[in-house]
């Protein structure tokens, strides 16, 4: 599970996430949101208690290799780190709303069985 340390003076959150295929090959990515994100704000919207479909919430699918029988669309979070990085993709509130909307709509709403 992601750690969620908060450091005073660092207004944004660096979020690390991972794609892990059925053979346990891992591909890591990260993004920054404006504000202090806590796991508790989004975990209730996860698929199967820990997963999400990155493309359903406006994030990049992290698989960089060719798609094969071990692949799927599910990602999970690594850790959350307070940061001063100002190049953000959205606010915490907007990200939480994206997760809530994807959960309501269904995590596989746009998935057609192929890499997105």
LINFENQUI-V482227 format. One record per backbone hydrogen bond with DSSP energy under -0.5 kcal/mol. CO is the residue of the C=O (numbers start at 1). NH is the residue of the N-H. If there is no record, write none. Layout:
((CO	NH) (CO	NH))
//
This chain:
((3	80) (5	82) (7	10) (9	11) (11	35) (12	83) (13	15) (13	33) (14	16) (14	81) (15	31) (16	78) (17	29) (18	76) (19	27) (21	24) (25	21) (27	19) (29	17) (31	15) (32	89) (32	90) (33	13) (33	35) (34	92) (35	37) (38	41) (39	42) (39	43) (42	45) (43	46) (46	49) (47	50) (47	51) (51	47) (52	54) (52	75) (53	56) (53	57) (54	57) (54	59) (55	58) (68	71) (70	22) (73	54) (74	20) (75	52) (76	18) (79	16) (80	5) (81	14) (83	12) (86	88) (90	34) (91	95) (92	96) (93	97) (94	98) (95	99) (96	100) (97	101) (98	102) (99	103) (100	104) (101	105) (102	106) (106	109) (108	111))
//
